[in-house]
Amino acid sequence: MSSHPNNLQFTLEPDDNERLASLCGQFDENLRHIERRLGVEIANRGNHFQIIGSAKPAQAASRIIHNLFDAAVDEIISPERVHLTLQESNLDALLAQAELTEEDSTLVRTKRGIIRARGFNQQKYLKNIQQFDMSFGVGPAGTGKTYLAVACAVAALEREEVRRLILARPAVEAGEKLGFLPGDMAQKVDPYLRPLYDALYEMLGFERVAKLMERNIIEVAPLAFMRGRTLNDSFIILDEAQNTTVEQIKMFLTRVGFGSKAVITGDITQVDLPRNKESGLRQVIEVLREVDGISFTFFTAQDVVRHPLVQRIVSAYETYERTHDSR
């Protein structure tokens, strides 16, 4: 590879037309996506590439192209795959002179596979969960807050670091009136807890989750069920914490016992509480921000790992709300 201040050139080997076509995408749409994200120009003739731009963005673009070319051995490179690769590559930190190496990547290992952090904030989040007894993950939907927390909980259980997993959510309607729900208490609250079940099923399998729940090793319950308990030797997750009241989140935080780890996740831009109720998560960020032994990870629209359109939607809302609040 040879490089100049604003001109980086390299050759991809082997010279494989199928892999090159997959890498570039239809009408070179994958290359154009990388150009837009990094502010560089990419030109190629066959497997010979030239990137024009500032040194750091050009180096980042080169790394992305090499990673995608390697991936093209086993898969078709779609625009979504390019988007996720850009997320995984921690571009914001890279362009801020904080390059990450593969060795710095944070992994969560479970019996059903390895879960890898995508991007700087997810890596920071996983490291915080490992290092602190109480961690907060705050940010928009699609940033992996709940999924990664459940992954850490499952890994801790499999390593026998904890004896139980307790996953809780406030049972608050998302701006809709659901009316009377039939069935027993578990069936009534089940819809609110479904995202937690989905993550558990993916990481442990349906049958194993069912067996562990029968033995009370895994408990998925509405937040109200936590009152009056002390939770020792447990990995506790409170999801959708923006929908807790001030009293509820204080109650939850004081349930944590010896040998336990707690992760609290939420999105303070999507509060479904009545207008006269303050979000407990919003208050707790102010109250506990400087308390030793507690970590906070704040995600942004750039950390969204769902469909690229979701990231653009979140960014549009953030821009609108900033403009609206300034009026």
ChimeraX attribute file (.defattr): number of C-alpha atoms within 10 A of each C-alpha:
attribute: neighborCount
match mode: 1-to-1
recipient: residues
	/A:1	7
	/A:2	8
	/A:3	14
	/A:4	10
	/A:5	11
	/A:6	14
	/A:7	16
	/A:8	21
	/A:9	18
	/A:10	16
	/A:11	16
	/A:12	16
	/A:13	11
	/A:14	10
	/A:15	12
	/A:16	13
	/A:17	11
	/A:18	11
	/A:19	22
	/A:20	19
	/A:21	17
	/A:22	20
	/A:23	28
	/A:24	21
	/A:25	18
	/A:26	12
	/A:27	9
	/A:28	14
	/A:29	15
	/A:30	22
	/A:31	22
	/A:32	17
	/A:33	16
	/A:34	22
	/A:35	19
	/A:36	10
	/A:37	13
	/A:38	20
	/A:39	16
	/A:40	19
	/A:41	17
	/A:42	20
	/A:43	13
	/A:44	14
	/A:45	8
	/A:46	13
	/A:47	15
	/A:48	13
	/A:49	16
	/A:50	18
	/A:51	23
	/A:52	20
	/A:53	20
	/A:54	16
	/A:55	17
	/A:56	18
	/A:57	21
	/A:58	26
	/A:59	18
	/A:60	21
	/A:61	27
	/A:62	19
	/A:63	13
	/A:64	20
	/A:65	21
	/A:66	17
	/A:67	15
	/A:68	22
	/A:69	23
	/A:70	15
	/A:71	16
	/A:72	18
	/A:73	15
	/A:74	9
	/A:75	14
	/A:76	16
	/A:77	21
	/A:78	16
	/A:79	20
	/A:80	15
	/A:81	16
	/A:82	23
	/A:83	19
	/A:84	18
	/A:85	19
	/A:86	22
	/A:87	20
	/A:88	20
	/A:89	23
	/A:90	24
	/A:91	25
	/A:92	17
	/A:93	14
	/A:94	16
	/A:95	15
	/A:96	9
	/A:97	10
	/A:98	12
	/A:99	15
	/A:100	15
	/A:101	9
	/A:102	7
	/A:103	6
	/A:104	9
	/A:105	20
	/A:106	19
	/A:107	16
	/A:108	17
	/A:109	17
	/A:110	19
	/A:111	10
	/A:112	10
	/A:113	10
	/A:114	12
	/A:115	16
	/A:116	16
	/A:117	21
	/A:118	23
	/A:119	26
	/A:120	22
	/A:121	21
	/A:122	26
	/A:123	19
	/A:124	18
	/A:125	26
	/A:126	24
	/A:127	16
	/A:128	20
	/A:129	24
	/A:130	14
	/A:131	14
	/A:132	17
	/A:133	18
	/A:134	22
	/A:135	25
	/A:136	28
	/A:137	29
	/A:138	26
	/A:139	22
	/A:140	25
	/A:141	22
	/A:142	18
	/A:143	24
	/A:144	22
	/A:145	26
	/A:146	23
	/A:147	19
	/A:148	21
	/A:149	28
	/A:150	24
	/A:151	23
	/A:152	22
	/A:153	29
	/A:154	25
	/A:155	18
	/A:156	22
	/A:157	19
	/A:158	14
	/A:159	12
	/A:160	11
	/A:161	16
	/A:162	21
	/A:163	18
	/A:164	25
	/A:165	25
	/A:166	20
	/A:167	24
	/A:168	25
	/A:169	25
	/A:170	23
	/A:171	19
	/A:172	17
	/A:173	12
	/A:174	13
	/A:175	11
	/A:176	8
	/A:177	7
	/A:178	8
	/A:179	6
	/A:180	7
	/A:181	11
	/A:182	8
	/A:183	9
	/A:184	8
	/A:185	9
	/A:186	12
	/A:187	11
	/A:188	13
	/A:189	19
	/A:190	15
	/A:191	12
	/A:192	19
	/A:193	19
	/A:194	12
	/A:195	15
	/A:196	19
	/A:197	16
	/A:198	13
	/A:199	18
	/A:200	20
	/A:201	15
	/A:202	13
	/A:203	21
	/A:204	18
	/A:205	13
	/A:206	13
	/A:207	10
	/A:208	13
	/A:209	19
	/A:210	14
	/A:211	12
	/A:212	15
	/A:213	15
	/A:214	11
	/A:215	11
	/A:216	14
	/A:217	16
	/A:218	22
	/A:219	17
	/A:220	22
	/A:221	21
	/A:222	20
	/A:223	20
	/A:224	14
	/A:225	13
	/A:226	16
	/A:227	12
	/A:228	11
	/A:229	13
	/A:230	12
	/A:231	19
	/A:232	17
	/A:233	17
	/A:234	24
	/A:235	28
	/A:236	28
	/A:237	26
	/A:238	25
	/A:239	26
	/A:240	24
	/A:241	27
	/A:242	26
	/A:243	29
	/A:244	28
	/A:245	20
	/A:246	17
	/A:247	11
	/A:248	19
	/A:249	23
	/A:250	14
	/A:251	17
	/A:252	23
	/A:253	15
	/A:254	13
	/A:255	18
	/A:256	21
	/A:257	15
	/A:258	11
	/A:259	14
	/A:260	20
	/A:261	26
	/A:262	25
	/A:263	28
	/A:264	26
	/A:265	24
	/A:266	24
	/A:267	21
	/A:268	18
	/A:269	15
	/A:270	15
	/A:271	22
	/A:272	18
	/A:273	17
	/A:274	12
	/A:275	8
	/A:276	6
	/A:277	13
	/A:278	17
	/A:279	23
	/A:280	19
	/A:281	27
	/A:282	21
	/A:283	15
	/A:284	15
	/A:285	13
	/A:286	9
	/A:287	10
	/A:288	13
	/A:289	13
	/A:290	11
	/A:291	8
	/A:292	9
	/A:293	11
	/A:294	18
	/A:295	22
	/A:296	22
	/A:297	19
	/A:298	16
	/A:299	22
	/A:300	16
	/A:301	20
	/A:302	18
	/A:303	24
	/A:304	26
	/A:305	22
	/A:306	15
	/A:307	14
	/A:308	15
	/A:309	11
	/A:310	16
	/A:311	20
	/A:312	14
	/A:313	12
	/A:314	18
	/A:315	17
	/A:316	12
	/A:317	13
	/A:318	16
	/A:319	11
	/A:320	11
	/A:321	12
	/A:322	10
	/A:323	10
	/A:324	9
	/A:325	7
	/A:326	6
	/A:327	5
